[in-house]
Amino acid sequence: MTNPTAPVTVDISFSGVHKGDLLFAEIEDFDFQRFAFGTVSATSEACIPLPEKYNTLALCDWRLNATSGSEHIVFQLQISTHARIYNLGAVIGLGNSTGQLIPNSIITQRFIIKGGTILTLKVTVLENVSVTVDGKQQPPGSVSINLPPGLHSISVPNMTSLDDSTRLVFGGWSDASMQLNRTENLEVDTVLAAEYIKEYKLTLVSPGNATGAGWYYEGSIVQISVNPQQSLGLLGILGAKTHFEGWFENSQLKTTSNTASLQMNSSHTWTAEWTTDYTIPIAITIAALAALVVVVIALRRRKNGPSSEI
């Protein structure tokens, strides 16, 4: 449908005027501060031809030939195919024979009409997010859809993965709604924006019990920690010791402290590394072996001691 029309009827009765006065009637669109487009389709007498710049406006003039009478007018207003509410007014007044408006003769009657049968719903999202409207999933990114007035369902995902370590998490709608699935009663063209927050994954690689790994909002400051001492079992009992070397990322040392903070402006994988000091266990082992050798030699000598002569 292109440029549909809506009929608006205006009836005018007049009396006590002067012959030759100018009677006019028009329809104004108060929301847009201009005349509503349209044509006059029926009058008792033909309208006075208007200059070209006015001939598409909902406006009609008559030069009165009597001091009283009536006029029946049907304005065929051009309306948009997109549904909207028109805030209109029928303005009626008189002018004298020279075309000057007669004071206190103008009357305005306000009214509203609903026009059009198509509305535009625009849902703004990030390019990786898919919107579902009335059960139909749309291609990723913002969408603009023509719909009839009435109830329509709109939904967005709670989370969208960009890769293994980056994702988008729903943060609410621009109108403060937090509903992932919402129903909108469309009466006018509507724009909604679904807001998403980027999250990055922090991975900690450590033989010990490191804390702080997980998903974090972009820009978050994260605290991580790990026990600087590692259990070595029997070797630890024998005196072996571990020394924390630091946190590394892509083989680069980030800090030598076992506790650290980092800002999540991207995904991270930090690895905790230690060195082990075996000096004391080795010394103990050598001493034990030496003592064992001495004992073995002494036992052999005793067993193989000097024999008696007969």
SVG drawing of the C-alpha trace seen along z (x, -y; Angstrom):
<svg xmlns="http://www.w3.org/2000/svg" viewBox="-28 -44 128 123">
<polyline fill="none" stroke="black" stroke-width="0.4" points="0.0,0.0 1.4,-3.4 0.2,-6.7 -3.2,-5.4 -5.8,-8.0 -8.1,-8.6 -11.3,-10.6 -12.0,-13.4 -15.4,-15.1 -15.9,-18.7 -19.3,-20.4 -19.5,-24.2 -22.5,-26.4 -22.1,-30.2 -24.4,-33.2 -24.1,-36.9 -21.2,-37.2 -20.8,-39.6 -21.1,-38.7 -17.7,-38.5 -16.0,-37.3 -13.6,-34.5 -14.4,-31.2 -11.5,-28.7 -11.1,-25.3 -7.9,-23.2 -6.5,-20.2 -3.3,-20.7 -0.8,-18.1 0.2,-19.5 2.9,-17.0 4.8,-18.1 3.8,-21.8 2.7,-21.7 -0.4,-21.1 -1.4,-17.5 -1.3,-16.5 -4.6,-15.8 -7.3,-16.9 -10.8,-18.1 -13.1,-15.6 -16.6,-17.1 -17.9,-20.5 -21.2,-22.4 -19.3,-24.8 -15.9,-24.4 -12.9,-25.7 -11.1,-28.8 -8.1,-27.6 -5.0,-28.0 -1.5,-28.9 0.7,-25.9 2.6,-25.8 -0.7,-25.2 -2.5,-22.8 -1.3,-19.6 -2.4,-20.8 -5.6,-20.0 -6.9,-23.5 -10.0,-25.0 -11.3,-28.5 -14.7,-29.9 -15.8,-33.4 -19.2,-33.7 -22.2,-34.7 -24.6,-34.7 -24.7,-35.9 -25.5,-32.4 -25.3,-28.9 -23.3,-25.6 -20.5,-23.7 -19.8,-19.9 -16.2,-19.0 -14.4,-15.7 -10.7,-15.9 -8.9,-12.8 -5.7,-12.9 -2.6,-11.2 -1.2,-9.0 1.9,-6.9 1.9,-3.2 3.7,-3.1 1.3,-3.1 1.3,-6.1 -1.1,-8.3 -1.9,-11.6 -2.5,-14.5 -4.7,-16.7 -7.0,-19.7 -9.7,-21.1 -9.2,-24.9 -12.0,-27.0 -12.1,-30.8 -13.0,-33.9 -11.2,-36.5 -12.5,-39.8 -12.8,-40.7 -9.1,-41.6 -8.1,-38.3 -7.1,-39.5 -8.1,-37.2 -11.1,-38.5 -10.2,-38.5 -11.9,-36.0 -13.3,-34.1 -10.9,-31.1 -12.1,-27.9 -9.9,-24.8 -11.2,-21.4 -8.6,-18.8 -8.9,-15.1 -6.8,-12.0 -6.7,-9.4 -4.6,-6.2 -3.1,-5.6 -1.1,-2.9 -0.8,0.8 3.0,1.3 5.4,0.5 9.2,0.7 10.8,2.5 14.6,1.9 16.6,4.0 20.2,2.9 22.7,5.5 26.4,6.3 27.3,7.9 27.8,11.4 24.4,11.5 21.3,13.0 17.8,11.6 14.7,13.7 11.4,11.9 8.1,13.8 10.0,17.1 12.1,16.5 15.9,16.1 17.3,13.2 20.9,13.0 23.5,11.9 23.7,8.1 21.1,5.3 17.8,5.9 15.0,3.7 11.7,5.4 8.3,4.2 5.5,5.6 1.8,5.0 0.7,3.2 0.1,5.5 1.9,7.9 5.3,9.2 7.8,11.4 11.5,10.4 14.3,12.4 18.1,12.3 20.6,14.9 22.0,14.6 25.5,15.4 27.3,15.5 30.7,17.1 33.2,15.3 35.9,17.9 37.1,20.3 38.2,17.5 36.0,14.5 32.2,14.2 29.4,11.6 27.0,11.6 23.6,9.9 23.6,6.8 20.0,5.5 17.9,3.5 18.2,-0.3 14.8,-0.8 16.2,0.9 14.4,4.2 16.4,7.3 14.2,9.8 15.8,11.9 12.4,12.8 10.0,9.8 6.7,9.0 6.1,5.6 2.8,4.1 3.8,2.1 1.8,-1.1 4.5,-3.2 7.8,-2.7 10.1,-1.3 13.8,-1.1 15.3,1.2 18.9,1.8 20.2,5.0 23.4,4.2 26.1,6.8 29.3,7.0 32.4,8.7 34.0,11.3 37.5,12.8 38.7,16.1 41.7,16.3 43.4,19.7 45.9,20.6 48.3,23.5 49.8,24.8 50.6,28.1 49.5,26.3 46.1,25.1 46.0,21.7 43.0,19.4 41.6,16.7 40.9,18.6 37.5,17.9 35.5,15.5 35.7,11.8 34.2,8.6 36.4,6.6 38.5,4.2 38.1,6.1 41.0,6.3 41.6,9.9 43.6,11.2 45.4,14.5 47.5,16.5 49.2,19.8 51.0,21.5 54.7,20.7 55.7,24.0 54.9,27.3 54.7,30.7 57.5,33.0 56.5,36.0 59.4,38.1 62.0,35.8 60.5,32.9 60.9,34.9 64.5,35.4 65.0,31.6 64.2,30.9 62.8,27.4 60.9,25.7 61.5,22.2 58.7,20.2 60.1,18.8 57.1,16.7 54.1,16.4 54.8,16.7 52.7,16.0 53.9,17.1 57.3,17.9 57.6,14.3 58.0,13.7 55.1,11.5 55.9,11.4 58.0,13.3 55.4,13.0 53.1,15.8 50.2,13.3 49.4,10.9 46.8,8.7 46.0,8.3 43.5,6.3 41.3,8.3 41.5,6.4 42.0,9.7 42.1,13.4 45.1,14.7 46.9,17.9 49.4,17.7 51.6,20.6 53.2,20.9 56.7,22.4 59.0,23.6 62.5,24.9 63.4,27.6 66.6,27.7 67.7,31.3 70.9,30.4 70.0,31.7 68.5,35.0 71.5,35.6 73.9,35.0 71.9,37.3 71.8,39.9 75.6,39.7 76.3,39.8 74.0,42.8 75.6,44.6 79.1,43.9 78.0,45.2 76.6,48.3 79.9,48.9 81.8,48.7 79.5,51.1 79.7,53.6 83.6,53.4 83.7,54.0 81.4,57.0 83.5,58.5 86.7,58.0 85.2,59.6 84.0,62.6 87.3,63.0 89.5,62.4 93.0,64.2 92.7,68.1 94.4,70.2 97.3,72.6 97.2,76.3"/>
</svg>
